[in-house]
Amino acid sequence: MADAPLPQCALCPIDWSERFCRAGKGKAPKDCPSLRLRKLTEDAQARTTSPELAPFAKAASIQEATCYEGREAGYDAVRAVKPRIVEIVEFARRMGYARLGLVFCIGLRKEAAIVHEILAVNGFEVASVSCKVGGVSKAVLGIGPEDQVDPGAAHETMCNPVMQALAVNAANTDFNVLLGLCVGHDSLFFKHAEAMGTVLAVKDRVLGHNPLAAVHQYDSYYRYLKKPLP
């Protein structure tokens, strides 16, 4: 297995409408994981349909379909009708959740206040926890002034995603919503959170938290990404 070709789905040369993974009896390249990893597919299906995960997985698939109108006229006629914040509210209701965790970056504190209000207006209890919770200095990580955002600060508080996770765990949240955590900090949160979670938005300081803008402009302003970064 270690010497087997890596899955390359993002580079699949088959038109999406004719791919095996979509059509069932469609075409597939030699490295297609749907064909090569059949035992893993069976394992994944067994886990997804287990009593523990099946209700969640079913609700997620149903929620996906409700985000489109015009489905009765066929796939070419569907149109998206719900922003992600609405989808999160609906999914949480669908799952019967009562208490939500809102885990956010302090840089998006204004947006977090709005999201907290939206969730509360829709009947949820909300436990919102900032990334700076605990007020712990970056010095505990062995970080000196030269690696701080503000090198002149005597105390620079570190982002504390593990504490965020422990805080929402202590609050017994049913579901957690992430808003703007840094790369790596989001990873630490998910590793330590007990409840399932989703991401409302990711951080992109340059692009107004819309990281796909660089991908969309790959052939223009961000063409430098076609070469390895220094």
Disulfide bonds with the S-S distance in Angstrom:
none
